[in-house]
């Protein structure tokens, strides 16, 4: 048996891959591995990745071949790779594009060189309703309206469709960028932003036009969206997570392109405009009076002749918008996200309905080039107070998590961290409003939460950006698309169980490059030996996957190091 002790990988026959952290080749192996495998566990010394069909199909869509993947595994493996691993990788990669969707005149044709595949899929109950006519052994015609539905069904059957049916151009709209933004700064696309937009566009041919770009928060996903718009020169619908994000998109478009305010519309709970470029919120799209009613605002998808739909934070796409997107396959669709992880497991729907991952850059690579800030991630563990232990012991699962998350001794640690980072721009982020309100009162700091009026939010964010305010207490409303470029410290005091999505968003709040080149600090306060610590492991997995060193410190030991008073 071949054995190379210097290599960091152990590949197992069930397609799990163990990665040894202490190996000098750890980082280069990890950077290769994340292109086609997903991190599942990240304990201190050995990380576990899994190679699965969806990760391989995304790799295939990015033109990574089975041979390249197997070469990576052979290059970094300690032992000879099990025979079945190469076979499984070849099988999965080969399935991408075995079934092709094309357009002939007004007809949509599903075809395969393998007639048995067409026979197999057409007999399946999930595909049958969408077949209009079998043309021959290798080709069937499908109903136009069900282009997305059949892609969804076939992906779930293990035959991801290569969609070559093309797209509507939409109404033309001239868009160009400014060399000097209205803000006074010089403007140009970074190399990776250009590359991402070019790969998505694919010269305007059927190979491009749908897909997801994965970039860390702070790396300029909005700018990639603008780059795609300049290539397509068409009316565009942009979908965002909230009004604050919507208005940031509008401001960026005004600042960096020659679009005028009159050409950009907002479609939200407050304003309902349809203009050549319209920015809408997911919340307004999914509003309906009752469960039995239709979604009245879905009409926006047909009120403009959109040539491009941009889904910001696509990993958060609500299920109703997924359903409607199945009928929007003739429009070009660009998904933007920091992570394709969905806690509901619907990554396959992002793949089939929005499009496969087209472009991804490791966070640490952008950090090394100075495009995002260097970040240090630290979990601080503290004990549960004695007087809460009985309550914790008798509580149910969710109750246990909340008691641990709202540990009152976290306030003491927050104060010490504020002392340590005096003069820096600091965000305290949490899940539970009562906890946040108490902390805001104790620290005499403003709080932003769901019920905070948008006008007041705008004022507080503005004061924070200008440096007038150094501290903001924010609920989960600040998880998404909030541009606070000078935030350098985030203190996470509670979260949504083990959400990796949320971890990506919260870390992203502090990743904008600092004008002085300083490091960003991301602290998570976790109650030791509780349900909160169990869920923290899941969140840690995300950070480790991005290549961050994740430190775990005992609260008292940490303060002893800093020469600060210990917790009680």
Backbone torsions as a table, in degrees:
resi	resn	phi	psi	omega
1	UNK	NA	130.7	176.7
2	UNK	-68.7	139.5	-179.2
3	UNK	-145.0	125.2	177.3
4	UNK	-126.6	97.7	-173.5
5	UNK	-64.4	-18.6	-178.5
6	UNK	-78.9	-17.9	-178.3
7	UNK	-79.8	150.1	-171.6
8	UNK	-97.4	-6.3	-173.0
9	UNK	-103.6	143.0	167.0
10	UNK	-123.9	114.8	-177.9
11	UNK	-98.3	128.4	-176.4
12	UNK	-107.5	158.4	-172.9
13	UNK	-67.6	-18.2	177.0
14	UNK	-87.3	13.2	178.8
15	UNK	69.9	21.5	167.1
16	UNK	-91.1	149.5	-178.3
17	UNK	-127.8	124.1	177.1
18	UNK	-95.7	132.7	-178.0
19	UNK	-119.5	119.1	-176.8
20	UNK	-81.8	118.2	-172.9
21	UNK	-69.2	-34.3	-173.9
22	UNK	-78.4	-6.6	-178.5
23	UNK	-66.7	140.6	175.7
24	UNK	-64.2	-19.0	178.2
25	UNK	-95.2	9.7	-175.5
26	UNK	-54.9	-52.4	-171.8
27	UNK	-67.1	-42.4	-179.1
28	UNK	-68.5	-35.4	177.4
29	UNK	-68.0	-42.2	179.1
30	UNK	-60.7	-43.6	-179.0
31	UNK	-62.1	-31.8	176.1
32	UNK	-76.9	-41.9	-173.9
33	UNK	-63.5	-39.6	-175.3
34	UNK	-67.7	-10.0	178.2
35	UNK	-74.6	-19.7	-176.3
36	UNK	-144.0	7.9	180.0
37	UNK	-139.6	159.8	-178.5
38	UNK	-116.7	133.7	178.3
39	UNK	-70.8	131.1	179.5
40	UNK	-109.5	-40.6	-178.4
41	UNK	-138.9	146.8	-179.7
42	UNK	-140.8	61.5	172.5
43	UNK	-65.5	178.5	-165.8
44	UNK	-60.6	-41.6	-169.1
45	UNK	-108.1	-24.5	-174.2
46	UNK	-138.9	119.0	179.1
47	UNK	-97.0	147.2	-179.4
48	UNK	-113.9	123.3	174.9
49	UNK	-110.8	156.3	174.3
50	UNK	-128.9	132.4	173.3
51	UNK	-93.2	119.0	-179.1
52	UNK	-133.3	167.1	-173.7
53	UNK	-53.4	-44.9	-176.6
54	UNK	-64.2	-40.9	179.3
55	UNK	-64.8	-34.1	178.5
56	UNK	-74.0	-36.4	177.8
57	UNK	-67.4	-37.9	175.6
58	UNK	-63.3	-39.4	177.0
59	UNK	-63.1	-44.1	-179.7
60	UNK	-62.2	-38.8	178.9
61	UNK	-65.7	-26.3	176.6
62	UNK	-89.3	12.5	176.5
63	UNK	67.6	28.1	172.0
64	UNK	-89.6	127.7	-175.1
65	UNK	-91.6	162.6	176.4
66	UNK	-60.6	-39.9	179.7
67	UNK	-61.1	-41.0	178.7
68	UNK	-62.8	-42.5	-178.9
69	UNK	-64.5	-46.5	-179.2
70	UNK	-64.4	-36.5	177.1
71	UNK	-62.7	-41.9	177.4
72	UNK	-59.9	-47.2	-178.5
73	UNK	-63.0	-42.1	179.0
74	UNK	-67.0	-36.0	-178.0
75	UNK	-66.1	-36.8	-172.9
76	UNK	-108.8	2.3	-176.4
77	UNK	-82.9	139.4	175.4
78	UNK	-69.4	-37.5	-173.6
79	UNK	-120.0	169.6	174.0
80	UNK	-62.2	139.0	-177.4
81	UNK	-73.8	134.6	176.4
82	UNK	-55.0	140.9	-174.2
83	UNK	-56.0	-38.5	-174.3
84	UNK	-70.0	-21.3	-175.9
85	UNK	-64.7	-48.6	178.3
86	UNK	-61.4	-38.5	179.0
87	UNK	-62.4	-47.5	-178.5
88	UNK	-63.8	-39.6	179.7
89	UNK	-65.1	-46.2	178.2
90	UNK	-60.3	-42.3	179.5
91	UNK	-60.5	-49.0	-176.4
92	UNK	-65.9	-46.5	179.9
93	UNK	-60.8	-40.3	-178.2
94	UNK	-65.1	-25.9	-178.9
95	UNK	-70.2	-26.1	179.1
96	UNK	-70.7	117.0	-179.9
97	UNK	91.0	2.2	174.3
98	UNK	-64.4	-30.8	177.1
99	UNK	-113.3	128.9	-176.4
100	UNK	-120.3	137.5	175.2
101	UNK	-107.5	123.3	-178.7
102	UNK	-134.0	172.0	-178.0
103	UNK	-122.2	133.7	176.0
104	UNK	-129.1	101.0	-172.4
105	UNK	66.4	-122.8	177.1
106	UNK	-95.3	-0.5	-175.5
107	UNK	-94.5	141.5	174.8
108	UNK	-103.9	124.6	-172.8
109	UNK	-115.2	128.1	173.5
110	UNK	-101.7	125.4	-174.6
111	UNK	-141.4	162.0	174.2
112	UNK	-154.1	145.2	175.2
113	UNK	-67.2	-22.0	179.6
114	UNK	-98.3	104.6	-176.8
115	UNK	-60.6	-29.2	-178.8
116	UNK	-68.5	-30.1	177.1
117	UNK	-66.4	-44.4	177.9
118	UNK	-60.6	-42.0	177.9
119	UNK	-61.3	-45.2	-177.8
120	UNK	-62.6	-51.4	-173.8
121	UNK	-70.6	-34.2	-177.7
122	UNK	-70.3	-21.4	179.2
123	UNK	-86.1	-10.2	-176.5
124	UNK	-77.8	139.1	-174.2
125	UNK	-63.0	-25.4	-179.1
126	UNK	-79.8	-15.5	-178.0
127	UNK	-104.9	-33.7	-174.6
128	UNK	-46.8	-44.9	-175.6
129	UNK	-62.2	-18.3	-174.7
130	UNK	-98.5	-3.5	-178.3
131	UNK	-88.4	125.1	177.6
132	UNK	-91.3	-41.9	-175.8
133	UNK	-160.7	138.5	173.0
134	UNK	-87.9	118.2	-175.3
135	UNK	-84.6	-41.0	173.5
136	UNK	-162.5	-168.9	-174.7
137	UNK	-62.9	-26.5	-174.0
138	UNK	-107.9	-5.6	-171.2
139	UNK	-139.3	138.2	172.5
140	UNK	-133.9	152.1	174.8
141	UNK	-96.9	136.5	179.3
142	UNK	-114.5	158.3	177.4
143	UNK	-67.8	133.3	-175.4
144	UNK	-55.7	-41.4	-175.7
145	UNK	-62.7	-21.8	-171.9
146	UNK	-103.6	22.9	178.0
147	UNK	-55.7	-45.1	179.9
148	UNK	-74.4	-39.2	-178.0
149	UNK	-61.8	-41.0	-177.8
150	UNK	-72.4	-33.3	175.4
151	UNK	-63.6	-41.3	178.5
152	UNK	-61.9	-47.8	-177.5
153	UNK	-63.7	-43.0	-176.9
154	UNK	-71.5	-33.0	175.4
155	UNK	-61.7	-42.1	179.8
156	UNK	-68.2	-25.2	177.4
157	UNK	-83.9	-6.6	178.9
158	UNK	94.3	16.7	176.1
159	UNK	-125.1	77.1	-179.0
160	UNK	-62.5	128.1	-173.2
161	UNK	-82.5	137.5	169.0
162	UNK	-91.5	109.5	-174.2
163	UNK	-88.3	109.7	179.9
164	UNK	-116.1	22.4	-173.5
165	UNK	-81.7	-7.9	176.1
166	UNK	79.5	-178.7	-171.0
167	UNK	-140.4	157.3	171.9
168	UNK	-71.4	143.9	-179.5
169	UNK	-72.7	-30.9	-173.7
170	UNK	77.1	172.0	178.8
171	UNK	-72.0	132.4	-177.4
172	UNK	-64.0	143.3	176.1
173	UNK	-147.3	117.6	-180.0
174	UNK	-73.3	123.5	179.4
175	UNK	-135.3	127.0	172.4
176	UNK	-136.9	158.6	-178.0
177	UNK	-96.1	159.4	178.6
178	UNK	-90.4	144.4	172.5
179	UNK	-74.3	-32.8	174.1
180	UNK	-122.5	119.2	-179.2
181	UNK	-65.5	158.3	178.8
182	UNK	-60.7	-25.5	177.8
183	UNK	-69.9	-9.7	178.4
184	UNK	100.9	-10.1	-179.4
185	UNK	-86.8	145.0	174.1
186	UNK	-66.5	147.5	-176.0
187	UNK	-133.3	136.7	172.8
188	UNK	-163.9	155.8	179.8
189	UNK	-74.7	137.8	172.9
190	UNK	-72.1	160.8	-174.9
191	UNK	-58.5	-41.6	-177.5
192	UNK	-72.5	-28.5	176.7
193	UNK	-69.3	-42.1	175.5
194	UNK	-61.1	-45.9	-177.4
195	UNK	-63.3	-42.3	179.5
196	UNK	-61.8	-45.8	-179.3
197	UNK	-66.1	-38.8	179.5
198	UNK	-64.8	-42.6	-179.8
199	UNK	-65.1	-41.1	177.3
200	UNK	-63.0	-44.7	-175.9
201	UNK	-71.4	-39.4	179.1
202	UNK	51.1	43.1	176.9
203	UNK	67.5	15.1	179.8
204	UNK	83.4	1.2	-177.9
205	UNK	-83.3	176.2	-177.5
206	UNK	-68.3	-15.4	177.0
207	UNK	-67.9	-25.9	-179.0
208	UNK	-105.7	-161.5	172.5
209	UNK	92.3	-11.0	174.9
210	UNK	-149.8	140.3	178.7
211	UNK	152.7	176.5	-174.3
212	UNK	-121.0	136.2	175.4
213	UNK	-106.4	125.7	-178.2
214	UNK	-108.8	112.0	178.5
215	UNK	-139.0	146.6	-179.8
216	UNK	-65.6	155.0	173.6
217	UNK	-57.5	137.7	-179.1
218	UNK	93.5	-8.4	-178.2
219	UNK	-91.3	-2.0	175.2
220	UNK	90.4	49.6	176.3
221	UNK	-64.2	-35.6	177.0
222	UNK	-59.0	-39.6	-179.4
223	UNK	-66.9	-35.5	175.2
224	UNK	-62.9	-40.4	176.2
225	UNK	-60.0	-43.8	178.0
226	UNK	-63.3	-40.8	178.5
227	UNK	-61.0	-40.8	177.8
228	UNK	-64.5	-39.9	179.0
229	UNK	-62.9	-40.1	-179.3
230	UNK	-68.2	-28.1	178.3
231	UNK	-76.4	-34.0	-174.6
232	UNK	-91.8	-25.8	176.8
233	UNK	51.8	54.0	-175.2
234	UNK	-144.6	159.3	176.4
235	UNK	-60.0	140.7	-169.7
236	UNK	-134.2	138.0	172.5
237	UNK	-108.2	126.3	-178.8
238	UNK	-115.1	126.1	-179.3
239	UNK	-107.4	129.9	-175.0
240	UNK	-129.4	171.1	-174.3
241	UNK	-80.2	-28.1	-177.3
242	UNK	-162.4	175.7	-176.0
243	UNK	-65.2	-39.0	179.9
244	UNK	-59.3	-46.1	178.2
245	UNK	-63.5	-40.1	179.1
246	UNK	-58.3	-44.8	-177.1
247	UNK	-73.7	-28.8	174.0
248	UNK	-65.8	-40.4	175.1
249	UNK	-59.6	-46.3	-179.6
250	UNK	-60.2	-44.4	-179.4
251	UNK	-63.3	-41.0	179.9
252	UNK	-65.1	-41.0	179.3
253	UNK	-63.9	-41.7	178.2
254	UNK	-66.4	-42.5	-175.3
255	UNK	-68.4	-36.9	-167.2
256	UNK	-114.7	-5.6	176.8
257	UNK	-126.7	173.4	178.8
258	UNK	-89.2	10.5	173.9
259	UNK	-65.6	142.5	178.3
260	UNK	-97.3	163.7	178.1
261	UNK	-57.7	-34.2	-178.1
262	UNK	-69.7	-19.1	-179.6
263	UNK	-90.3	-7.1	-174.9
264	UNK	-115.3	123.5	-179.2
265	UNK	-110.1	153.5	173.8
266	UNK	-113.1	132.3	177.0
267	UNK	-124.4	101.2	-174.2
268	UNK	-146.5	-171.3	176.6
269	UNK	-66.6	-19.1	-176.5
270	UNK	-99.9	-37.0	-175.7
271	UNK	-135.0	142.5	179.0
272	UNK	-131.1	93.2	-179.4
273	UNK	-122.3	142.0	171.2
274	UNK	-116.5	114.6	-178.7
275	UNK	-133.2	175.1	-177.2
276	UNK	-52.8	-37.3	168.9
277	UNK	-118.0	119.8	-177.6
278	UNK	-121.3	131.4	179.8
279	UNK	-110.4	116.5	-176.7
280	UNK	-118.1	157.0	177.8
281	UNK	-101.1	147.7	175.9
282	UNK	-58.6	-35.5	-177.1
283	UNK	-59.9	-44.3	-178.2
284	UNK	-70.0	-33.9	-179.9
285	UNK	-66.3	-33.6	-175.8
286	UNK	-96.1	7.5	177.5
287	UNK	-74.4	138.3	169.0
288	UNK	-156.2	154.6	-173.7
289	UNK	-66.8	-37.0	179.8
290	UNK	-151.8	168.5	-179.4
291	UNK	-60.8	-26.6	-177.1
292	UNK	-82.2	-18.5	-175.9
293	UNK	-82.1	161.3	173.2
294	UNK	-75.7	170.7	175.4
295	UNK	-91.5	100.2	-171.4
296	UNK	-63.6	-26.5	-174.2
297	UNK	-88.6	-1.7	175.4
298	UNK	-64.6	-15.9	178.5
299	UNK	-59.8	-21.4	-179.8
300	UNK	-58.2	-30.8	-178.3
301	UNK	-63.9	-25.1	-178.9
302	UNK	-109.3	-1.9	-178.2
303	UNK	-81.8	-16.9	175.2
304	UNK	-124.6	148.7	178.0
305	UNK	-86.7	73.4	-173.7
306	UNK	-70.9	133.6	172.2
307	UNK	-97.1	-10.7	-179.7
308	UNK	-151.6	135.7	170.5
309	UNK	-119.1	125.2	179.1
310	UNK	-105.9	125.5	178.1
311	UNK	-104.0	100.8	178.0
312	UNK	-75.5	144.2	-177.4
313	UNK	49.3	54.6	-171.1
314	UNK	-61.5	-23.3	179.9
315	UNK	-67.5	-12.6	179.1
316	UNK	-101.4	9.0	-173.7
317	UNK	-55.7	123.3	179.8
318	UNK	-66.9	148.9	-177.3
319	UNK	-55.1	-41.7	179.3
320	UNK	-61.6	-35.4	178.9
321	UNK	-70.6	-35.3	172.1
322	UNK	-55.6	-47.7	-175.9
323	UNK	-61.6	-43.0	-178.9
324	UNK	-71.8	-33.0	179.5
325	UNK	-62.1	-27.1	176.7
326	UNK	-58.1	-25.4	-179.5
327	UNK	-97.5	5.3	-175.9
328	UNK	-111.6	27.1	-171.8
329	UNK	-71.8	-12.7	178.1
330	UNK	-83.0	-8.4	176.5
331	UNK	-96.6	142.4	173.5
332	UNK	-65.9	140.7	-174.0
333	UNK	-132.7	124.8	178.9
334	UNK	-119.4	119.4	174.4
335	UNK	-97.9	137.6	177.8
336	UNK	-122.9	132.6	-178.1
337	UNK	-162.2	159.8	172.5
338	UNK	-92.1	-17.6	-179.8
339	UNK	-155.7	137.3	177.3
340	UNK	-86.0	0.3	179.6
341	UNK	-66.0	129.9	170.6
342	UNK	-121.8	131.0	-178.0
343	UNK	-69.3	-17.2	178.3
344	UNK	-91.5	2.3	176.4
345	UNK	75.2	15.8	-176.7
346	UNK	-92.2	28.1	176.5
347	UNK	-58.8	-30.2	179.9
348	UNK	-64.9	-31.0	178.9
349	UNK	-73.7	-34.4	172.8
350	UNK	-60.3	-44.8	-178.8
351	UNK	-60.0	-49.4	-171.6
352	UNK	-82.5	-32.2	-173.1
353	UNK	-99.0	-39.0	176.7
354	UNK	-89.3	-42.7	179.4
355	UNK	134.7	160.9	-177.8
356	UNK	-70.0	166.1	174.8
357	UNK	-64.1	122.8	-179.1
358	UNK	-100.8	-26.0	-173.2
359	UNK	-156.4	140.0	-178.0
360	UNK	-152.9	136.0	175.6
361	UNK	-126.8	129.1	176.7
362	UNK	-57.2	137.7	-178.6
363	UNK	-55.6	-43.3	-175.1
364	UNK	-67.2	-26.8	177.4
365	UNK	-66.1	-43.1	178.2
366	UNK	-69.6	-33.4	177.0
367	UNK	-63.8	-42.6	-178.8
368	UNK	-63.5	-30.2	-180.0
369	UNK	-88.6	-2.1	177.6
370	UNK	83.6	10.8	-179.4
371	UNK	-80.9	-25.5	171.2
372	UNK	-130.5	159.7	-175.3
373	UNK	-70.6	149.8	169.8
374	UNK	-70.7	132.6	-176.9
375	UNK	-123.6	142.2	173.8
376	UNK	-113.5	124.2	-176.2
377	UNK	-106.8	128.8	-175.8
378	UNK	-139.7	125.9	173.5
379	UNK	-97.6	125.2	179.6
380	UNK	-107.5	119.5	-177.7
381	UNK	-101.6	136.3	179.3
382	UNK	-135.2	155.4	-178.3
383	UNK	-76.6	158.4	171.8
384	UNK	-77.5	132.2	179.3
385	UNK	-56.2	146.4	-177.0
386	UNK	-56.1	-38.9	-174.8
387	UNK	-74.8	-4.8	177.3
388	UNK	-106.8	-3.6	-173.8
389	UNK	-67.6	-36.2	177.9
390	UNK	-67.2	-45.5	177.6
391	UNK	-56.6	-41.7	-179.2
392	UNK	-65.8	-42.4	-176.3
393	UNK	-61.4	-35.2	-174.5
394	UNK	-97.1	-4.9	-177.3
395	UNK	-78.2	158.8	173.1
396	UNK	-77.7	-177.3	-175.1
397	UNK	-57.0	-52.1	-179.6
398	UNK	-67.1	-37.4	178.7
399	UNK	-63.2	-42.2	176.9
400	UNK	-58.5	-45.7	-178.6
401	UNK	-60.5	-44.2	-175.8
402	UNK	-68.0	-41.7	178.6
403	UNK	-58.9	-44.3	179.9
404	UNK	-66.4	-42.3	-178.1
405	UNK	-64.7	-34.6	-177.1
406	UNK	-93.9	18.4	177.4
407	UNK	-44.8	115.5	-175.0
408	UNK	-64.8	-21.2	179.5
409	UNK	-70.7	-9.5	176.3
410	UNK	-64.1	-28.4	179.8
411	UNK	-59.5	-41.2	-179.6
412	UNK	-61.6	-41.9	-180.0
413	UNK	-67.5	-41.0	178.0
414	UNK	-57.1	-46.2	-179.1
415	UNK	-60.3	-40.3	-179.5
416	UNK	-69.1	-36.1	177.5
417	UNK	-69.2	-37.2	175.8
418	UNK	-62.7	-38.2	177.6
419	UNK	-63.6	-44.3	-179.1
420	UNK	-64.3	-36.0	-175.3
421	UNK	-108.8	32.4	-178.9
422	UNK	-54.8	134.9	178.9
423	UNK	91.1	-10.8	179.2
424	UNK	-91.8	164.3	179.1
425	UNK	-86.0	115.6	-168.3
426	UNK	-123.2	135.3	172.7
427	UNK	-112.7	131.9	169.7
428	UNK	-107.8	118.5	-171.1
429	UNK	-117.2	133.7	178.9
430	UNK	-151.3	175.5	-174.5
431	UNK	-100.6	-38.3	-169.1
432	UNK	-99.8	122.5	-171.8
433	UNK	-63.2	-42.9	180.0
434	UNK	-58.9	-43.4	177.9
435	UNK	-61.1	-45.5	-178.2
436	UNK	-66.7	-40.3	179.6
437	UNK	-64.3	-40.1	178.2
438	UNK	-63.1	-44.6	-179.3
439	UNK	-66.3	-40.6	178.7
440	UNK	-60.5	-41.1	179.5
441	UNK	-66.1	-44.3	-178.7
442	UNK	-64.5	-33.6	-176.7
443	UNK	-96.9	-3.1	-177.7
444	UNK	54.2	49.2	-176.8
445	UNK	-123.7	151.1	178.6
446	UNK	-72.6	153.1	-179.6
447	UNK	-124.2	139.2	175.4
448	UNK	-117.5	122.7	179.6
449	UNK	-141.8	-175.3	-174.0
450	UNK	-55.5	-39.4	-175.8
451	UNK	-84.2	-2.8	178.1
452	UNK	-67.9	123.0	-179.3
453	UNK	-56.8	145.5	-177.3
454	UNK	-58.0	-36.2	179.8
455	UNK	-64.1	-43.1	179.1
456	UNK	-66.4	-40.1	176.6
457	UNK	-57.3	-46.8	-178.6
458	UNK	-58.7	-40.6	179.7
459	UNK	-64.5	-47.1	-177.6
460	UNK	-65.4	-43.7	177.3
461	UNK	-61.0	-41.1	179.2
462	UNK	-62.4	-42.8	178.9
463	UNK	-65.4	-34.9	178.5
464	UNK	-68.8	-44.7	179.9
465	UNK	-61.0	-38.0	-176.9
466	UNK	-77.4	-11.8	-178.5
467	UNK	90.3	-1.1	178.8
468	UNK	-64.5	-36.9	174.4
469	UNK	-110.9	136.2	-179.4
470	UNK	-102.3	-13.5	-173.4
471	UNK	-137.9	130.6	173.4
472	UNK	-129.6	137.4	171.2
473	UNK	-99.9	125.2	-174.2
474	UNK	-133.1	143.0	174.7
475	UNK	-88.4	-167.5	-176.8
476	UNK	-67.5	-8.3	176.5
477	UNK	-63.3	-21.9	-180.0
478	UNK	-89.6	4.1	178.2
479	UNK	-63.9	-31.6	-163.6
480	UNK	-114.5	125.1	163.8
481	UNK	51.2	34.6	175.7
482	UNK	-97.6	124.1	-175.7
483	UNK	-93.3	98.9	178.5
484	UNK	-125.4	76.8	-167.5
485	UNK	-60.6	-24.5	-175.7
486	UNK	-96.8	0.4	176.6
487	UNK	-63.7	126.1	-176.4
488	UNK	-122.0	-10.8	178.9
489	UNK	-135.2	129.9	172.9
490	UNK	-122.4	130.1	177.4
491	UNK	-115.3	108.3	-178.0
492	UNK	-91.9	116.8	-175.2
493	UNK	-105.2	-18.7	174.8
494	UNK	-164.9	156.3	-176.3
495	UNK	-150.5	-175.0	-178.3
496	UNK	-86.1	81.1	-179.4
497	UNK	49.2	-123.3	-175.1
498	UNK	-107.4	35.1	-172.0
499	UNK	-66.6	116.4	175.9
500	UNK	-74.3	-31.3	174.6
501	UNK	-55.3	-50.0	-176.0
502	UNK	-62.7	-38.5	179.5
503	UNK	-61.4	-41.4	178.6
504	UNK	-61.5	-44.9	-177.3
505	UNK	-66.9	-43.3	-176.5
506	UNK	-68.6	-41.9	175.4
507	UNK	-61.2	-37.6	-178.5
508	UNK	-61.8	-21.5	-179.7
509	UNK	-64.5	-20.4	-175.3
510	UNK	-117.8	11.9	-173.1
511	UNK	-93.8	-1.7	175.1
512	UNK	-61.9	137.0	179.6
513	UNK	-57.9	137.0	-179.5
514	UNK	-86.9	142.0	-177.5
515	UNK	-59.5	-29.3	179.4
516	UNK	-97.6	6.3	178.4
517	UNK	74.0	15.0	-175.1
518	UNK	-73.4	162.6	-179.7
519	UNK	-80.3	147.2	172.8
520	UNK	-98.2	147.5	-178.2
521	UNK	-122.1	130.2	179.8
522	UNK	-121.8	109.6	-178.5
523	UNK	-106.5	138.9	171.5
524	UNK	-120.8	123.6	179.1
525	UNK	-95.9	121.6	-171.2
526	UNK	-132.1	132.6	178.2
527	UNK	-79.4	123.1	-173.4
528	UNK	-66.0	145.4	174.3
529	UNK	57.2	40.7	178.5
530	UNK	-134.9	177.4	176.0
531	UNK	-59.5	-31.6	179.8
532	UNK	-63.0	-39.1	179.1
533	UNK	-66.8	-36.7	178.3
534	UNK	-61.5	-46.2	-179.7
535	UNK	-70.0	-29.7	179.5
536	UNK	-60.5	-29.9	179.4
537	UNK	-62.5	-37.6	179.6
538	UNK	-65.9	-41.0	179.5
539	UNK	-67.5	-37.3	178.5
540	UNK	-60.9	-35.1	-179.8
541	UNK	-55.6	-42.9	-179.4
542	UNK	-61.8	-47.9	-177.5
543	UNK	-62.3	-40.2	179.5
544	UNK	-65.6	-38.9	179.1
545	UNK	-59.6	-33.3	179.2
546	UNK	-80.7	-2.3	175.4
547	UNK	95.3	9.1	-178.8
548	UNK	-82.0	142.4	172.4
549	UNK	-77.6	124.9	-173.5
550	UNK	-112.2	106.7	-178.8
551	UNK	-89.6	142.0	173.4
552	UNK	-119.9	124.9	-177.1
553	UNK	-130.0	145.2	171.2
554	UNK	-76.2	137.2	-175.5
555	UNK	-55.8	-48.8	-176.8
556	UNK	-66.6	-38.9	177.9
557	UNK	-63.3	-39.4	-179.1
558	UNK	-63.4	-45.2	-177.7
559	UNK	-71.3	-28.8	175.8
560	UNK	-64.8	-41.3	177.1
561	UNK	-60.3	-38.3	-175.9
562	UNK	-86.0	-5.1	-178.1
563	UNK	73.8	25.9	-179.2
564	UNK	-104.2	161.6	179.3
565	UNK	-63.2	139.9	-178.0
566	UNK	-77.3	163.8	175.1
567	UNK	-72.5	163.8	-179.5
568	UNK	-81.5	NA	NA
